[in-house]
């Protein structure tokens, strides 16, 4: 691994009948970006859960949808 290789972390924000959303944290040195996996929560709930995990100020780079329902 070199300094340019990213480090990946997966965090499940919610996985229930009331909504699913996980976040992939991509870290490269001191820089981090988030990739949301599924968007089954409201924007407000998603922001709240990210903030509770100290990810509220990390930019969201994109989203991956695993299913549409």
C-alpha positions in Angstrom: 0.0 0.0 0.0 1.2 3.5 -0.8 0.2 6.9 0.7 -2.0 7.4 -2.3 -4.0 4.2 -1.7 -7.4 5.0 -0.2 -8.7 3.5 3.0 -12.3 2.4 3.0 -14.8 2.2 5.9 -18.4 1.1 5.8 -21.0 2.4 8.3 -24.6 1.3 8.3 -26.7 4.3 9.2 -30.0 2.5 9.2 -31.2 -1.0 8.1 -34.8 -1.5 8.9 -38.3 -1.5 7.5 -38.3 2.3 8.1 -35.4 2.8 5.7 -32.0 1.7 4.6 -28.9 3.8 4.2 -25.2 3.0 4.6 -22.1 5.2 3.9 -18.8 4.3 2.5 -16.0 6.6 3.8 -13.1 6.9 1.4 -10.0 8.4 3.1 -6.9 9.5 1.2 -4.4 10.9 3.7 -6.3 13.7 5.5 -9.0 14.0 2.9 -12.3 12.1 3.2 -15.4 11.7 1.0 -18.6 9.9 1.5 -20.5 7.6 -0.9 -24.1 6.9 0.2 -25.4 3.4 -0.5 -29.2 3.5 -0.9 -31.1 6.6 0.0 -34.0 5.2 2.1 -33.9 7.9 4.7 -35.0 11.5 4.6 -32.3 14.1 4.0 -32.7 15.4 7.6 -32.4 12.0 9.1 -29.4 11.1 7.0 -27.7 14.4 8.0 -28.5 13.7 11.7 -27.1 10.2 11.6 -23.9 11.4 9.7 -23.4 14.1 12.3 -23.7 11.6 15.2 -20.8 9.6 13.6 -18.7 12.8 13.1 -19.2 12.7 9.4 -21.5 15.7 9.1 -18.8 17.9 7.6 -17.4 15.4 5.1 -18.5 16.0 1.5 -20.8 13.5 -0.2 -19.2 12.5 -3.5 -22.1 10.4 -4.8 -24.7 7.7 -4.2 -25.1 4.0 -5.2 -28.6 2.7 -5.5 -28.9 -1.1 -5.1 -32.6 -1.3 -5.8 -35.5 1.1 -6.7 -38.7 0.6 -4.7 
